[in-house]
Amino acid sequence: MAYSHILFGASAKTALPVARRIAPADLFDSLRRGVDDFLAMPSHAVFLCIVYPVLGLFMIAMMLGGETLPLAFPVAAGFALVGPLAAIGLYELSRRREAGLDTAASRAFDVRHSPSLSAIIALGFLLMAIFLVWIAVADEIYIANFGYHGPVSMRHFAAEVFTTRAGWNLIVVGTATGFVFAALVLTISAISFPLLLDRDVGAGAAMATSIRVVVRNPVTMALWGLIVAALLVIGSIPFFLGLTVVMPVLGHATWHLYRHAVEPDPNPRPDYRPKERPYRSAADFPASLFPTRH
């Protein structure tokens, strides 16, 4: 039963959300709204995303040398594969702002109270698995072209990549393979996480809906993928610092893209309301520790 809920949500018999047709104008409207959310909640967005560039710098630093150097670019490029999961708190803030609810930074963590939390975690594990497979494939592509020996230095590695036949083969094959992984992740997660925040539909239904949105709007969603890739590249220069702005804007924009791409839920779920704690006077201590006092 638990597995059924993770895959299908509250009811396996519930019809899948209806995918709409969207146009490029909807993408730019989503970006505009994403910028508006970021400007309205800048401290929240930076707080949630500052770990992203810091982690990138750390991982690149770990890669700069020896046999792990060839994996530096695949690791950096692979961040886009787990981006939809990294922005989960941003979707929640945009959802709350849209509904006129409190958008304090701590509200981003209300995700943990979502009835779809298990499905969100399952889908997150899937994206992490895809990321790890991408790293393994990228390593095999390097080995196929240069063997098992790693470059002696960054300068030597750059020279091998840009001045040899094996290097250009690495670039072409690696880029094509990375495109396949990126297209796969875009297809299954373009609107999956926002949908799971909005409805208790399950990971399987969320991915199925995301696929239907992409199939119904192939050109528009391909354009969205190019926009995301271009902004991530721009945000990665220099030293990933631009991602402190790009990531929150894209995260907020993805929520609004979901709103454009999927018909609204006729029965929206009630929002989580924390229980109010009763007032306790200091004079009650230590008597308040005993069960008879509750």
C-alpha positions in Angstrom: 0.0 0.0 0.0 2.9 2.4 0.9 4.5 1.8 -2.5 1.2 2.4 -4.2 0.9 5.8 -2.5 4.4 6.8 -3.6 3.7 5.9 -7.2 0.0 7.0 -7.5 -0.7 9.3 -4.6 -4.0 9.2 -2.6 -5.8 7.1 -5.2 -4.6 5.1 -8.1 -8.0 5.6 -9.7 -7.7 9.4 -9.8 -7.4 10.7 -13.4 -4.0 12.3 -14.3 -3.9 16.1 -14.3 -4.7 17.6 -17.7 -1.7 18.9 -19.7 -2.3 22.2 -21.5 -0.8 23.6 -24.7 1.7 26.3 -24.0 3.5 28.8 -26.2 6.9 30.6 -25.9 5.0 33.6 -24.5 4.1 31.4 -21.5 7.8 30.6 -20.9 8.8 34.3 -20.9 5.8 35.1 -18.6 7.0 32.3 -16.2 10.5 33.9 -16.2 9.1 37.3 -15.6 7.1 36.0 -12.7 10.1 34.1 -11.4 12.1 37.4 -11.4 9.2 39.1 -9.6 9.2 36.3 -6.9 13.0 36.6 -6.5 12.8 40.4 -6.1 10.0 39.9 -3.5 11.9 37.2 -1.6 15.6 37.8 -2.3 17.0 36.9 1.1 15.0 33.6 1.1 16.1 32.6 -2.3 19.8 33.3 -1.6 19.5 31.5 1.7 18.2 28.4 -0.1 20.6 28.5 -3.0 23.9 29.8 -1.6 25.0 26.2 -0.9 24.7 25.5 -4.6 27.6 27.6 -5.8 29.6 26.8 -2.7 29.2 23.1 -3.3 30.2 23.6 -6.9 33.4 25.4 -6.0 34.2 22.7 -3.5 33.6 19.8 -5.9 35.6 21.5 -8.7 38.5 22.1 -6.2 38.4 18.4 -5.3 38.6 17.6 -9.0 41.5 19.8 -9.9 44.3 17.3 -10.1 45.2 13.8 -10.9 42.9 11.3 -12.3 39.7 13.0 -11.2 40.3 16.1 -13.2 38.5 14.9 -16.4 35.3 14.5 -14.3 35.3 18.2 -13.2 33.2 19.4 -16.2 30.7 16.4 -16.1 30.2 17.1 -12.4 29.6 20.8 -13.0 27.3 20.1 -16.0 25.5 17.4 -14.0 24.2 19.9 -11.5 21.4 20.7 -13.9 20.2 17.1 -13.5 19.5 17.5 -9.8 18.4 21.2 -10.1 14.7 20.4 -10.0 15.2 18.7 -6.6 17.5 21.5 -5.3 14.8 24.1 -6.0 12.0 22.3 -4.1 11.9 25.0 -1.4 11.6 27.8 -4.0 8.6 26.1 -5.6 7.0 26.1 -2.1 7.6 29.8 -1.6 6.2 30.7 -5.0 3.1 28.5 -4.2 2.6 30.3 -0.9 3.1 33.8 -2.4 0.6 33.0 -5.2 -1.9 31.9 -2.6 -1.4 35.0 -0.4 0.2 33.0 2.4 3.1 33.7 4.7 6.4 33.5 2.7 8.9 33.7 5.6 12.1 31.8 4.9 11.2 29.0 7.3 8.1 28.3 5.2 10.3 26.8 2.5 10.7 23.8 4.8 7.0 23.2 5.0 7.7 20.8 2.1 8.3 18.2 4.8 4.6 18.3 5.7 3.5 17.7 2.2 1.3 14.5 1.8 3.5 13.8 -1.3 6.7 13.9 0.7 7.5 10.2 0.1 7.0 10.6 -3.7 9.2 13.8 -3.7 11.9 11.8 -2.0 11.6 8.9 -4.4 11.8 11.2 -7.4 14.8 12.9 -5.8 16.5 9.6 -5.5 15.8 8.9 -9.1 17.4 12.1 -10.2 20.4 11.4 -8.0 20.7 8.0 -9.6 20.6 9.5 -13.1 23.3 12.0 -12.0 25.6 9.2 -10.8 25.0 7.2 -14.0 25.9 10.3 -16.0 29.2 10.6 -14.1 30.0 6.9 -14.7 29.3 7.2 -18.4 31.3 10.4 -18.7 34.3 8.6 -17.0 33.9 5.7 -19.5 33.9 8.1 -22.4 37.2 9.6 -21.2 38.7 6.2 -20.7 37.7 5.2 -24.2 39.6 8.1 -25.7 42.6 8.6 -23.4 42.9 5.4 -21.5 43.2 5.0 -17.7 46.0 7.5 -17.1 44.9 10.9 -15.9 46.3 14.2 -17.1 49.4 15.5 -15.3 48.0 19.1 -15.0 45.1 21.3 -15.9 47.2 22.9 -18.8 48.1 19.5 -20.2 44.5 18.3 -20.0 43.2 21.4 -21.9 45.9 20.9 -24.6 44.9 17.3 -25.0 41.2 18.1 -25.2 41.4 21.0 -27.8 44.4 19.9 -29.9 44.0 16.2 -30.4 41.5 14.0 -32.3 40.7 12.1 -29.1 40.0 15.4 -27.4 37.5 16.5 -30.0 35.9 13.1 -30.0 35.6 13.4 -26.2 33.9 16.8 -26.6 31.4 15.7 -29.3 30.5 12.3 -27.8 30.4 13.8 -24.3 28.2 16.7 -25.3 25.8 14.4 -27.2 25.6 12.0 -24.3 25.0 14.8 -21.9 22.2 16.2 -24.1 20.5 12.8 -23.9 20.7 12.8 -20.1 19.5 16.4 -19.9 16.5 15.7 -22.2 15.6 12.7 -20.1 15.6 14.7 -16.9 13.7 17.6 -18.5 11.0 15.2 -19.8 10.4 13.4 -16.5 10.8 16.3 -14.1 9.9 19.6 -15.9 6.8 20.0 -13.8 6.9 16.9 -11.5 8.1 18.5 -8.3 5.7 21.5 -8.5 2.9 19.1 -9.2 3.8 16.9 -6.2 3.8 20.0 -4.0 0.4 21.0 -5.3 -1.4 17.6 -5.3 -1.1 14.2 -3.8 -0.7 12.4 -7.1 2.4 10.2 -6.6 5.8 10.1 -8.3 4.6 7.9 -11.2 1.6 10.1 -12.0 3.8 13.2 -11.7 6.4 11.9 -14.2 3.6 10.7 -16.5 2.1 14.2 -16.4 5.5 15.8 -17.1 6.0 13.5 -20.1 2.5 14.4 -21.4 3.3 18.1 -21.1 6.6 17.6 -23.1 4.9 15.4 -25.7 2.1 17.9 -26.2 4.5 20.9 -26.4 7.8 19.5 -27.8 9.0 22.8 -29.4 8.1 25.0 -26.5 9.6 22.6 -23.9 12.8 22.2 -26.0 13.0 26.0 -26.0 12.6 25.9 -22.2 15.4 23.4 -21.9 17.7 25.7 -24.0 16.8 28.7 -21.8 17.5 26.8 -18.7 20.9 25.5 -20.1 21.9 29.0 -21.3 21.1 30.6 -17.9 22.9 27.9 -16.0 26.0 28.4 -18.2 25.8 32.2 -17.7 25.3 31.7 -14.0 28.3 29.4 -13.7 30.6 32.3 -14.9 32.6 33.2 -12.9 33.0 30.5 -10.3 29.3 29.6 -10.1 28.6 32.8 -8.2 25.9 33.8 -10.7 23.9 30.8 -9.7 22.8 32.6 -6.5 20.5 34.6 -8.8 20.0 32.2 -11.7 18.9 29.2 -9.6 16.3 31.1 -7.6 14.8 32.8 -10.6 14.6 29.4 -12.5 13.1 27.7 -9.4 10.4 30.3 -9.0 9.8 30.4 -12.8 9.4 26.6 -12.9 6.4 26.9 -10.5 4.7 29.4 -12.8 5.5 27.2 -15.8 3.7 24.4 -14.0 0.7 26.7 -13.6 0.7 27.4 -17.3 1.2 23.8 -18.3 -1.3 21.9 -16.1 -5.0 22.5 -15.5 -5.7 23.7 -11.9 -6.8 21.2 -9.3 -10.6 21.5 -8.8 -10.0 20.3 -5.2 -6.9 21.9 -3.9 -5.3 20.4 -0.8 -5.5 22.3 2.5 -2.3 24.0 3.6 -0.3 22.7 6.6 -1.1 24.7 9.7 1.4 24.2 12.7 -0.2 23.4 16.0 -0.3 26.3 18.4 1.6 25.7 21.6 -0.2 26.6 24.8 1.3 29.4 26.9 3.4 28.2 29.8 4.6 30.3 32.6 8.1 30.0 34.1 6.4 29.7 37.4 5.0 26.3 36.4 8.6 24.8 36.2 9.4 22.1 37.3 5.8 21.0 38.0 5.1 21.3 34.2 7.4 18.4 33.6 5.0 15.9 35.2 2.2 14.3 33.1 -0.5 15.3 35.5 0.2 19.0 34.6 -0.6 18.5 30.8 
